[in-house]
Amino acid sequence: MPPNNEAKLTPMLRQFYQTKAQYADSILFYRMGDFYEMFGEDAQAASKVLQIQLTARGKGTENQIPMCGVPVHAWESYVNKLTKAGMKVAICEQMEDPSEAKGLVRREVVRVITPGTVLAEDLLVPGQNQYLLSLVYLEKQERMGLAFADLTTGEFELDEVDTKAGLSAFVERYALYRPKEILFPSSHQESYRELLARHIARLPHLEAFDSYHFNEAHSREALAQHFEVLNLDGFGVAPMGLAISAAGGLLAYLKETQKEGLVHFNQIRRVASDRVMVLDEATQANLELFEGQGGVEGHSLLELLDQSQTPMGSRLLRRWLGRPLLVREEIERRLDGVQCFLEEPIATQELRALLKPIGDLERVLARISMSGCNVPDLQRLKRSLEPLAELKALLPRFTSEALSSESQNFDSLSDLQTLLAEQIVEQTGLKLAQGGFIAEGISEKLDELRGLAKNGKQLIANLEAKEKKATGISSLKIGYNRVYGFYLEVSKAAKGQVPEHYIRKQTLVGSERYSTEELSELQEDILSADDQALALELELFESIRQKVIAQIGRIQKTSQRIARLDVFAALAILARERNYRRPEFLPGQATLSLKGARHPVIEAISDEPFTTNDLEMDRQGRIHIITGPNMGGKSTYMRQAALIALMAQIGSYVPADQARLPIFDRVFTRVGASDNLTRGQSTFMVEMSEAASILHNATANSLVILDEIGRGTSTFDGISLAWSIVEYLLGLGSFTLFATHYHELIALEEKMPGIKNAKVVVKEEGEKILFLRKVVAGAADRSYGIQVAQLAGLPKAVVKGAQQVLKGLDFGQHQFSDALGGKTTKSKAAQVAQNQQISFEAAEPAWIDEFRRFDVNAHTPLEAAQFILQLQQKI
């Protein structure tokens, strides 16, 4: 806000505050000569973040205003710090030369930089996209429109989700894209902020934008105009009205902040949700797809898989991993591509060597397309294009049909490479403001100007010799002063020999000074040569930039082909190094068979040989109940199955001697214990919410991984819930791996067809146990919890005390079993089944019937949890 005594402000400060009023939510970088200055509240806020000294303008007067500044040459690093802190920065430039301005220099905001629109390399992760999300939510229609854009690459995607069953689909998209900024209509901004706060734990920068831009009709028109089409039918997004509304708002926001046309956004892509698998946030985290637990480097699947040589390849692989395919033909095409590189190891190594020097084509192209483009951007593009001709020549060595299209249609962009190589100087440190970046021989005029600037003295000496010879005046000389500039000086004695075309400039005591038209032109050329040369270089630079921009479509297609080749080669290298095998996809959805399966990440980071395991699941055993001690390998066994399934469906070879799989429509995991106190959810509530989401969304074609369901409540409640969840999944027909310490559940194998028991093999040596990491058919009779606790280092007295307590509990358990008729000749599993059946069926209290009638599909997770709590109180 401007100070109270605004009338006493200087014209410059008045201009600052007038501009600031239009960008009230931004830090205004106000250009003053070689500095960007900030005043008032902006200065106070920025100085704290930037750790720069806060001073004042008009210090000691009633008009004193806080101020601070940063040098223009280093502006980007300071802006980076502010945007990293979640702030917006408006860059206000001088639009005319101060030396030529009449009165106050005209200034305008040329760009607004937000957390979602940064282009600075320091803030960008090469292998990750920098998405900005725009959303429109119509609660009554139970639909939400989404638009995602990455300013740094030109990607633009639309999606529309159903919200009848809540916002889980939106949260899944959010978890996948991880946008740095979320945009929504300003007319209902409070409801949007509240909605987002309820569903997203760590909110990015939120931005309310003029609702007019989200109008569907206006958005359709704006998008069609930008993409230069009559309508949006060709992009396959025309029926997605809400998504189009979100996209219109997003495009308008990007144009308003960037103040230019965004030519590198040249297509819209629809998120093909019916052709790709959706992975929820819990599954991404539990399987450590993108980040290891606790952020540990090297422990995620992506870090293992990503052997890419280019940033485009890394981003594409991340995209594939986040969107496993559902269409067999598309999966097989990718696997064919990987196999092609596996069969040509020498050519593959040569190709990877050529890929390595290729920079980030997508991001350098984005920078070139923006007005902030500088010399290094064209230099980077030039270097990135240099290997492409050799790369194109190498591709025919891959004779597989899988790469025939890539080979035949690969555009090496040789004309652009030649243009840049001939016209842009390859020298580090060159900047637009300094010149010297256009090569010699490109412009005769530029070469002449450079020659003038460099050889001015010699040119003057040459003209002096020429005039001496022409006039015969041996004493003639050319001199210079600040008042008259260059002049021809002739002694009074030789005055009669002066030609008529000489123009008298000054008379001295012993000589006369003259000028000629040629000398005047030479003077103007010499004195203005540097400025003219720089101006001409800038013109030539802009001409080259526009030639590159005109070929954006070609460059983007080549970049996409490079990314695919890079990923295929990377997956092939990984498969060869780690002895992975090509997965097979069986017709129908009846069988899952893994031989010699390994966990890809644990195998890679462990110093010990990995113990392989087999897994067979079919109609007779769709659910495996896995028992055994903690640390025995249950979790690894289950997760490796899920990881192998996901790797197979992105088109990767897998860590197994043989993998025969169905194509899963979803993979779900529920692992570990965590709370969400910010949303008022206990550990058990989070557990039940995640379980409810799985039960609502899983199908017969899904793979479900459940680890220790029901541990967050009392034993009998937990057993009851676990039992019922297994029954429900059996009814769905989902492939399910269910690890538990509730040994009561092993009775289900005999009670319910379709369920099989599996156990982790443990070798006992007295009081000690040895984990063999092997999973076989059968049921464990103990959890070995006390032995594991001993291994963890609990005091011996605690361990011994626990053993005594356990003996007492075992005796009580036997007495309880006897009371229920446990003294029979039945197998232990059958006894447990009988006891469990009694607990569910014998007395038939009213709450049992109420529990049976409760329709899980008709209620939200929160309603289900509340129902369970009410039952607990009744019981």
Residue, then its C-alpha position, 0 to 999 in steps of 0.5 A: m500500500p502507498p504511504n498516507n501522504e501519497a500527494k508528496l510522492t515523487p513521480m517515480l514512486r507514484q509510478f511504482y505504486q500505480t503499477k503495484a496496484q495492478y499486481a498487488d499480490s506480487i513482489l514488484f521488481y521495478r527497473m531503475g538503471d542497473f538495479y531492480e528496486m523494491f519499495g514499501e511492504d515489498a522491500q520488507a518482505a523480500s529483504k527477509v527472504l533474500q537476506i539483503q540489506l533493507t534501507a530507505r528512500g527519503k531517509g529521515t523525512e516524513n516521506q521515508i519509504p523502505m527499499c531494497g534492490v538487486p542487480v539486474h545481471a543477477w536478477e534470476s537467482y533472487v527471483n528463484k529464492l522468492t518463488k521457492a518461498g511461494m511468492k509471485v514476482a512481477i518484472c517491471e522493465q524500462m520500456e525506453d532509453p532513459s537518456e532519450a526519455k522526455g520526463l519519467v521513463r515509461r515502464e511496464v510489467v513484462r512478466v509475472i513469475t509464479p511457483g508454477t511458471v518458473l523457467a530458471e534451471d536452478l529450480l527445475v529438476p531435469g527428470q521431472n515435469q513442472y506442472l500447473l493445475s487448473l480445476v473447475y468443480l461443479e458439486k451438483q453435477e458431481r464432475m470436476g474438470l482438470a487441465f495440466a500444463d508444463l510451461t517448461t516443456g509445452e505439455f498440455e493435458l485435460d481430464e474430467v473425473d466423476t466425483k459421485a463417490g468423493l474426490s478420490a479420483f482427483v486426489e489420484r491425479y494430483a498425486l501423479y502430477r504433483p503440480k507446483e501451483i493450483l488455479f481456480p475461479s475467483s468467484h468461489q475461491e474460499s470454497y475451493r481453498e477449503l476443498l483443497a485443504r481437506h483433501i491435500a496434505r501439503l498444498p502448493h501455491l494456490e491462485a484464484f483467477d478471474s472467473y470470466h476466463f473459465n467460461e466454457a464458451h469463451s474457453r472453447e473460442a480461446l483454445a481454438q484460436h490459440f491452436e489455430v483450429l476451427n474446433l477442438d474435435g481433432f484433439g479428442v477433447a470436445p465433449m469434456g466441457l468442464a476440462i475445457s473450462a479449466a483449460g481456458g482459464l489456464l491458458a489465459y493465466l499463462k498468457e497474462t503472466q508470461k505476456e506473450g503467445l506461448v507458441h511452444f504449446n501447440q497441442i492438447r492431449r487428453v489423459a487416456s484414463d481408459r487406456v492407462m492404470v491409475l495409481d493412488e497415492a498410497t500405492q505410489a508411496n507403499l511401493e516406493l515408486f518415485e521416492g524411497q521411504g523417508g526420502v532416502e536416495g536410491h531406494s525408489l523403483l524409478e531411480l533403479l529404472d532410470q538409466s536414461q541419458t537425456p532429461m526427456g527420457s527421464r521424464l518419459l520414463r516417470r510418465w510411463l511408471g505413473r501410467p502403466l498401460l492397460v492395452r496388451e498391444e501397446i505393452e507388447r510394442r514397448l516390450d518389442g522396443v526393449q527387446c530390439f535394443l537387447e539384441e543389439p548390445i554394441a549398437t545400443q552402447e553407441l546410441r547411448a553415447l550419442l544421446k548423452p551430449i543431447g541437452d534438454l531439448e524441450r526446456v531449451l525450446a521453451r526458453i527460446s520461444m519466450s522473450g527472455c531467450n538469451v545466447p546460451d539457449l541457442q548455443r545449447l540447442k546447437r550442441s544438442l542438435e550436433p549428434l542427431a545426424e550420426l544418430k539417424a545414421l545409426l538407427p538402421r542397424f536396429t533391424s527390428e520392426a519395432l524401431s522401423s517407424e523411429s528409424q524411417n521418420f527420424d528428423s535429424l534437424s540438420d538444416l537447423q543445426t547448420l543454421l546455428a553452427e554457421q551463425i552462432v559463436e560457440q563461446t561461453g559467457l556471451k550475453l545479448a547485452q554485450g554482443g559478439f555472438i553472431a559469427e563473422g561472414i553472416s552480415e557484411k554490414l556487421d563485419e564492417l561495423r565491427g571492423l570500424a570499432k576495432n580498426g578506427k585508428q587505422l581507417i583514419a590513418n588510411l584516409e589521411a594518407k589518401e587526402k595527402k596524396a590527393t591534395g599534395i599537402s604533405s603537412l595535412k593531418i587528421g585530428y580529433n577533439r570532443v567539440y568538433g570531432f574528427y577534422l582535417e588540419v591544414s597549415k596557413a601556408a598550404k591554404g591555397q591547395v585546399p580543394e573546394h569540397y573541404i568544409r571549414k570548421q575552425t580557424l586557428v592562429g597557424s592553421e585551418r581545420y576542415s571536414t569532408e562528407e567522407l570524414s563525417e560519415l567515417q566519424e559517425d561510423i566509428l563513434s557509433a559502430d559499437d552501438q550499431a553493431l550490437a543493434l544489428e546483432l540483436e536483429l540477427f539474433e531475433s531473426i535466428r530465434q524466429k527461424v527456430i520457433a517456426q520449426i517448433g513442431r519438428i523439434q518437439k517430434t524429434s525430442q519425443r522420438i529421442a525420449r522413446l529411444d532413450v527409454f527403450a535403450a535404458l530398460a534394455i541396459l537394465a535388463r541385461e545388467r540385472n538379468y531381467r526377463r520378458p513378461e508374458f501376458l496370458p489370455g483372460q485373467a485367470t492366472l498369475s505365475l512368477k518363477g524365481a521372482r525378486h524385488p528389483v530395488i532390494e536386490a540392487i541395493s543389498d550386498e547379500p544374494f537375494t532369495t528368489n521366490d515363486l508365486e502361483m495364483d489362479r481361480q483355486g487360490r486368488i487370495h493368499i493369506i501369508t503368515g510368519p514373523n516380522m522381518g521374515g520377508k512377507s512384505t518384500y514378497m508381496r511388494q515384489a509381485a506388485l512391482i513386477a506387475l507394474m514393470a511389465q505393464i509399462g513395457s519393461y522386462v522384469p526381475a524373475d526367471q519367468a513371469r506370466l501375468p494377467i493385465f491388471d486394471r488396478v494395483f492397490t496396496r495398504v501397508g504400514a501404520s500412519d496417522n493424519l492429524t491435520r485432518g483429525q484422522s487416527t492411525f486406525m481411521v487412515e487404515m480403514s479409509e484406505a481399505a475402504s477405498i480399495l474395496h470400493n474400487a477393486t475388481a476381479n482384474s485388480l491386484v491387492i496387497l494388504d499388510e496387517i489389516g486390523r492392527g490399529t484396534s482391539t484384537f477381536d475387532g481387528i480379527s473380525l474386520a480382517w476376516s470380513i475384508v478377506e471374504y469381501l475380496l474373495g467375492l470380488g475375485s481380486f488377486t490378493l496377497f494378505a499378510t497377517h499375524y492373526h493366525e485365526l485367519i488361516a482357517l479360511e483355507e479350509k472354510m472357503p474355496g479360493i483361499k490358500n495359506a502361505k508362510v515364511v520359512v523360519k529356522e529355529e536354533g534354540e531361542k534364536i531364529l534364522f530368516l530364510r526369506k523363503v515363502v512356501a505353502g502352509a501356515a505359520d504356527r507362531s509370529y516369533g514376535i519376542q525373538v524379533a524383539q530380542l534381535a532388535g535389542l530389547p533388554k534381556a529382562v524384558v524379553k524373559g518377562a514377555q516369554q513368561v507372560l506368553k506362556g500364561l496367555d497360551f494356557g488361557q487360550h487353550q482353556f478358552s478353546d476347550a470351552l468352545g469344544g476345542k478338544t477334538t481330533k480335528s486339525k488345528a486349522a479346523q479347530v480355529a475355524q470352528n472357534q471363529q465360526i462360533s464367534f460369528e454365528a453361535a449367539e447371533p446377537a442383533w449387531i451381527d445381522e446389522f453388520r451383515r446388512f450394511d452395504v459397504n458400496a453404498h457408503t463413504p469411508l467415513e460413514a463406514a468408519q462411523f458405523i464400525l465405531q457405533l457397533q463397537q459401542k453396542i458390543 
